[in-house]
Amino acid sequence: MSKRTSLAAATVLLGVFFSAPGTATAKPPGHGGDGVQNVIPITQILAFGQKVTAVAVEYSSEVNTRTLDSDTYTVSDSLYNFRFNPVADLTDPTKRANRTIAAVYTNEAPTLNANGQSDPGRFVIIELDATDPGGNTIMATGNSVKVNTDLQTRVVQNQDVYAQPGKGKGHGPRLAKASDEAYGATRPAVNLLADDFVYKRFVTTSGTMIPYAYHLPEGYNAARTYPVVVILPGQGMGFNGSNEGVQVAADIPATAWLQEKWTGTDEDVIVLAPQNQRVGTAAAQADVMVELLNTFAREFSVDQNRIYASTVSYGSTLAWAALATYPGLFDGALITGGFAASAAQATAIAASDTPVWITHGTHDHLLNVVTTGQASYNRIWNAYMTLGKTPAQANAMVKYTEYADSAFYEPDRHLAAAPTYEDKTILRWLLAQ
């Protein structure tokens, strides 16, 4: 079952009318005649997670792009960020701000053009500055998080919008009159890359169910083998019964491996993102994850000598348990903002010669760097010393990076994955193991 199928019913916001200040008045899809036909958010996953980075506004016929500019529209959004704000801020009309419009052009479909230039079409694409604080799509639900299905993005058309003129001159017929109406989403968001994952559920031999997502390279060929990166997400991204898919959208690790701009390499990589239910011990959850991985590796063409783990926060506990219990399963591990490896786990990891790179924020407000990131590194390094390795040999097998506050463009010093994944050197190192 794909995400498009499983989440479509929850994400459609069709024909909803709002009248309160700052909310939307949206026409139903397929509305005949002139005017705005649909408003479709477009999301991307950045270092700190998924957010609305563009909006597609659909009209009834091809739009005259020559009459459009950055003043034609105003786009506003909620400033809510699940990392910092109470969820009540999500719909608070006083906690909104206008987005910075980076480009306006036309297209034949509700998607981005890489060059930001117009192609003939009835969709106007409004690209937004990704560094704006608004537009985050992840929301908190108690101790968990999920992808928000009620996006608060609003579009106002400030100027008249015209169709292409019949003889190529003038404005052409008016498609929509300028107004102060705030249009909300009328169709599901186009979630770049996240929608390309396959979303399924796996049932272990003991009957435990675990949702998971995976992505195969474009042009996947079963006759060749591919490295696989297993993404182990944080505590809040564990499955709570209604938040499938958030482990892909909440942070950058799952989608980064699909993009050369993040990895610095054009090598094809398979991504597997389990979503454990956070029930039982970390060791028990690791067992479930490993059973899924082994089944997956039999079904798809996985290079058995290039299986890697990459973790966020709580996901480290599953990685430490798996590295210690299943020596040789992973050929390398990247631990970001994680919990501490125990002395016994460190000894087992050193005995298996599994390369590990640990990263942590100096001022991580949830996991003290001294007792987690630094402790894990020191325990594994000392375990290599006990085995008789030289310092140079130990340094080649266990690496450590600590990030100052300036490395985080959002003030969440716990998400070490953000600056880690912005460093292509670290990602290429993992793929080289």
C-alpha positions in Angstrom: 0.0 0.0 0.0 1.6 3.3 -1.1 1.4 6.5 1.0 -0.6 8.0 -1.8 -3.3 5.3 -1.1 -3.0 5.0 2.6 -3.0 8.7 3.4 -5.1 10.2 0.6 -8.3 10.0 2.5 -6.8 11.8 5.4 -5.2 14.5 3.5 -7.9 15.7 1.1 -9.3 19.1 2.1 -11.9 19.4 -0.6 -14.5 22.0 -0.7 -13.9 23.4 2.8 -14.9 27.0 3.4 -13.5 29.2 6.1 -14.6 32.7 7.1 -12.5 33.5 10.2 -9.6 36.0 9.7 -6.5 34.3 8.4 -8.3 31.2 7.3 -9.3 30.0 3.9 -12.2 30.3 1.4 -11.6 27.5 -1.1 -13.6 26.5 -4.1 -14.3 22.9 -4.7 -12.1 21.1 -7.2 -13.4 21.1 -10.7 -15.3 24.3 -10.2 -16.3 25.5 -13.7 -15.6 28.9 -15.1 -13.2 31.6 -14.1 -11.4 31.9 -10.7 -9.0 29.8 -8.7 -9.7 26.1 -9.3 -7.4 24.5 -6.8 -4.6 25.3 -4.3 -2.0 22.5 -3.9 0.8 22.7 -1.3 4.2 21.3 -2.4 6.5 20.0 0.4 10.1 19.1 0.6 12.2 17.5 3.4 15.0 19.7 4.6 17.6 19.2 7.3 15.0 19.8 10.1 12.2 18.0 8.4 9.3 18.5 5.9 7.8 21.8 5.2 5.7 23.6 2.5 8.3 25.1 0.1 5.9 26.0 -2.8 2.2 26.3 -3.7 0.6 25.4 -7.0 -2.5 27.5 -7.9 -4.6 26.0 -10.6 -6.7 28.0 -13.1 -9.2 26.9 -15.8 -6.8 27.4 -18.7 -3.3 28.3 -19.6 -2.0 31.3 -17.7 -0.3 34.3 -19.2 3.0 34.2 -17.3 4.0 37.7 -18.5 1.4 39.2 -16.2 2.8 37.4 -13.1 5.4 38.6 -10.5 6.2 38.2 -6.9 3.5 40.8 -5.9 0.7 38.8 -7.6 0.3 36.6 -4.5 0.7 36.7 -0.8 1.4 33.3 0.9 1.0 33.0 4.7 1.5 30.1 7.0 1.5 29.0 10.6 4.7 29.6 12.5 4.1 26.4 14.5 7.1 24.1 14.9 6.6 20.9 16.8 10.1 21.1 18.2 9.5 24.4 20.0 5.8 25.4 20.1 2.6 24.1 21.8 0.3 22.4 19.3 -2.3 25.1 20.0 -0.1 27.5 18.0 -0.8 25.5 14.8 -4.3 27.1 14.3 -3.7 30.3 16.3 -4.4 33.2 13.9 -1.9 35.4 15.8 0.9 32.9 15.2 1.1 33.3 11.5 3.4 35.1 9.1 3.8 35.8 5.4 6.2 33.7 3.5 9.0 35.1 1.3 8.2 34.4 -2.3 11.3 33.3 -4.2 9.9 32.7 -7.7 6.6 32.7 -9.6 6.1 30.8 -12.9 3.7 28.6 -14.7 3.8 24.8 -15.3 1.7 22.1 -16.8 1.5 20.2 -13.5 1.6 21.0 -9.8 5.4 20.5 -9.5 8.6 22.5 -9.5 10.7 23.4 -12.5 14.4 23.0 -11.6 15.3 26.2 -13.5 12.5 28.2 -12.0 11.4 29.2 -15.5 7.8 29.0 -16.9 6.5 26.2 -19.1 3.0 26.7 -20.6 0.3 25.5 -18.3 -2.7 26.3 -16.1 -0.7 26.0 -12.8 1.0 28.9 -11.3 3.9 27.7 -9.1 4.8 30.0 -6.2 8.2 28.9 -4.8 8.9 30.0 -1.2 12.0 30.7 0.7 12.8 27.4 2.5 14.5 29.3 5.4 11.2 31.0 6.4 10.1 29.8 9.8 6.6 28.9 8.6 5.2 25.9 6.8 6.3 23.0 8.9 4.2 19.9 8.3 5.0 17.8 11.3 2.8 18.1 14.4 3.0 16.8 17.9 0.4 14.3 19.2 1.2 13.7 22.9 4.6 12.0 23.0 4.5 11.2 19.3 4.6 13.2 16.1 2.8 12.8 12.8 2.4 14.4 9.4 -0.2 17.2 9.6 -3.1 16.5 7.3 -4.6 20.0 7.7 -2.0 22.3 6.4 -2.4 25.9 7.3 -0.9 27.4 4.1 -3.0 30.2 2.7 -2.8 32.1 -0.6 -4.2 35.5 -1.5 -4.3 36.6 -5.1 -3.6 40.3 -5.0 -3.7 41.0 -8.7 -5.9 39.9 -11.6 -4.6 36.7 -13.4 -5.1 36.4 -17.1 -5.1 33.6 -19.7 -2.8 33.5 -22.7 -4.1 36.0 -25.3 -5.4 34.5 -28.5 -3.0 36.3 -30.8 -0.1 36.6 -28.3 -0.7 40.2 -27.4 -2.3 41.9 -24.4 -3.5 40.3 -21.2 -5.9 37.7 -22.6 -9.2 36.9 -20.9 -9.2 37.3 -17.1 -9.1 34.0 -15.3 -9.4 35.3 -11.7 -10.1 38.7 -10.3 -7.9 40.1 -7.5 -9.4 39.8 -4.0 -8.5 39.5 -0.4 -9.8 36.0 -0.1 -7.4 33.6 1.6 -7.5 30.2 -0.2 -6.5 27.1 1.7 -5.5 23.7 0.3 -8.2 22.0 -1.8 -6.2 19.0 -2.9 -3.6 16.8 -1.1 -0.1 18.1 -0.9 2.5 17.0 -3.4 5.2 15.6 -1.1 8.4 15.6 -3.1 10.4 12.4 -2.5 8.3 11.3 0.5 5.5 10.3 -2.0 8.0 8.2 -3.9 8.5 5.8 -0.9 6.5 2.6 -0.7 4.7 2.3 2.7 3.9 -1.2 4.0 3.5 -3.3 7.1 5.6 -6.3 8.2 4.5 -9.0 10.6 7.2 -11.0 12.4 7.1 -14.7 13.0 6.0 -13.9 16.6 3.1 -11.8 15.3 4.5 -8.3 16.0 3.5 -5.7 13.3 5.9 -3.0 12.2 5.2 -0.4 9.6 8.1 0.4 7.3 8.9 2.5 4.2 11.4 1.8 1.5 12.7 3.4 -1.6 14.3 1.6 -4.6 16.6 3.5 -7.0 15.1 4.7 -10.2 15.7 2.0 -12.8 16.1 -0.7 -10.0 17.6 -3.8 -11.6 17.3 -7.1 -9.7 20.3 -8.4 -11.6 22.6 -6.1 -9.7 23.1 -5.4 -6.0 22.7 -2.1 -4.1 23.9 -0.8 -0.7 21.0 -0.3 1.8 20.8 2.3 4.5 18.5 1.4 7.4 17.0 4.6 9.0 16.2 4.2 12.7 14.2 7.3 13.8 13.7 9.0 17.1 11.3 8.2 19.9 8.5 10.4 18.7 8.6 8.9 15.2 7.8 5.4 16.5 4.5 4.0 15.4 1.6 5.0 17.7 -1.2 3.6 15.7 -2.0 6.6 13.4 1.3 8.2 12.4 2.7 6.0 9.6 5.1 7.7 7.3 6.4 10.3 9.8 9.8 8.5 10.0 10.4 9.6 6.4 9.1 13.2 6.7 10.2 14.3 10.2 13.9 14.5 9.6 16.3 14.4 6.6 18.0 11.0 6.9 15.6 8.9 4.9 15.4 11.2 1.8 19.0 12.5 1.8 20.3 9.2 0.4 18.2 9.8 -2.8 19.8 13.1 -3.6 23.4 13.7 -4.8 23.3 17.2 -3.3 23.2 15.6 0.1 25.4 12.5 -0.4 27.9 14.0 -2.8 27.7 10.8 -4.9 25.5 9.6 -7.7 25.6 6.0 -6.4 22.2 4.3 -6.2 21.1 3.4 -2.7 18.2 1.5 -1.3 16.6 3.1 1.8 14.7 1.1 4.4 13.0 3.0 7.2 11.3 0.8 9.9 8.9 2.4 12.3 9.0 0.3 15.5 6.1 0.6 17.9 8.3 1.6 20.9 6.9 -1.3 22.8 9.3 -3.4 25.0 13.0 -3.1 25.4 15.4 -1.6 22.8 16.8 -5.1 22.4 13.4 -6.6 21.6 12.7 -3.7 19.1 16.0 -4.4 17.5 15.1 -8.0 17.0 11.9 -7.0 15.2 13.9 -4.5 13.0 16.5 -7.2 12.2 13.9 -9.7 11.2 12.4 -7.1 8.9 15.8 -6.2 7.4 16.7 -9.9 6.8 13.3 -10.5 5.0 13.7 -7.3 3.0 17.3 -8.3 2.0 16.0 -11.6 0.7 13.3 -10.0 -1.4 15.4 -7.2 -2.9 18.9 -7.1 -4.4 20.8 -5.9 -1.4 24.6 -6.0 -1.3 25.2 -8.1 1.8 28.6 -6.5 2.3 27.1 -3.0 2.4 24.3 -2.8 4.9 24.4 0.4 7.0 22.5 1.9 9.9 21.8 5.6 10.4 20.0 6.7 13.5 18.3 9.7 15.1 18.1 10.0 18.9 16.3 7.0 20.3 17.0 5.0 17.2 20.6 4.7 18.5 19.4 2.3 21.2 18.2 -0.1 18.5 21.4 0.2 16.6 23.6 -0.4 19.7 21.6 -3.5 20.5 21.7 -4.8 17.0 25.4 -4.1 16.6 26.2 -6.0 19.8 23.7 -8.9 19.3 24.2 -9.4 15.5 27.9 -8.8 14.9 28.6 -8.3 11.2 25.0 -7.5 10.3 25.8 -3.8 9.7 28.9 -2.8 7.8 28.9 0.7 9.3 26.8 2.8 11.5 26.1 6.5 11.8 24.8 7.5 15.3 23.4 11.1 15.5 22.3 12.7 18.8 22.0 9.3 20.3 21.9 7.5 23.7 25.0 5.9 25.2 26.4 2.5 24.2 26.9 0.4 27.3 30.4 -0.9 28.1 29.3 -4.4 27.0 27.9 -3.1 23.7 31.1 -1.2 23.1 33.2 -4.3 23.7 31.0 -6.3 21.2 31.2 -3.6 18.6 35.0 -3.4 18.8 35.2 -7.2 18.6 33.2 -7.2 15.4 35.3 -4.4 13.9 32.2 -2.5 12.8 33.0 1.1 11.8 31.0 3.7 13.7 30.8 7.5 13.4 29.1 9.3 16.4 27.9 12.9 16.2 26.3 15.0 18.9 25.5 18.6 19.7 27.6 20.2 22.5 24.5 21.8 24.0 22.0 19.0 23.3 19.2 19.8 25.7 17.7 16.3 25.9 20.8 14.0 25.9 23.8 15.4 27.8 26.8 15.1 25.4 29.2 14.0 28.1 27.2 11.0 29.2 25.9 10.0 25.7 27.9 10.9 22.6 31.3 11.3 24.3 30.7 8.3 26.5 29.9 6.1 23.5 33.0 7.2 21.7 35.3 6.7 24.6 33.9 3.3 25.5 34.3 2.0 21.9 37.8 3.6 21.5 38.9 2.1 24.8 37.5 -1.3 23.8 39.8 -1.2 20.8 42.7 -0.4 23.0 41.9 -3.4 25.2 41.9 -5.6 22.1 45.5 -4.4 21.4 44.7 -2.0 18.6 46.9 1.1 18.0 45.4 4.6 18.4 45.5 5.0 14.7 43.6 1.7 14.2 41.0 2.7 16.7 40.7 6.2 15.1 39.9 4.5 11.8 37.1 2.4 13.3 35.3 4.9 15.6 34.9 8.6 14.8 33.4 11.4 16.7 32.1 14.9 15.7 30.6 17.4 18.2 28.7 20.3 16.9 28.7 23.8 18.4 25.4 25.8 18.5 26.4 27.6 15.3 26.0 24.4 13.3 22.3 24.3 13.8 20.2 26.7 11.7 17.2 26.0 13.9 17.8 26.1 17.7 17.3 22.4 18.2 20.7 21.2 19.4 19.4 17.7 19.9 18.9 17.0 16.2 22.5 16.3 15.4 21.3 14.6 12.2 20.8 18.1 10.7 24.4 19.3 10.7 25.6 15.7 10.2 23.7 15.2 7.0 24.9 18.6 5.7 28.4 17.1 5.8 28.8 15.1 2.6 32.1 13.7 4.0 30.3 11.8 6.7 27.7 10.3 4.3 30.4 9.3 1.8 32.4 7.7 4.6 29.4 5.5 5.6 29.0 4.3 2.0 32.7 3.5 1.8 32.6 1.0 4.6 
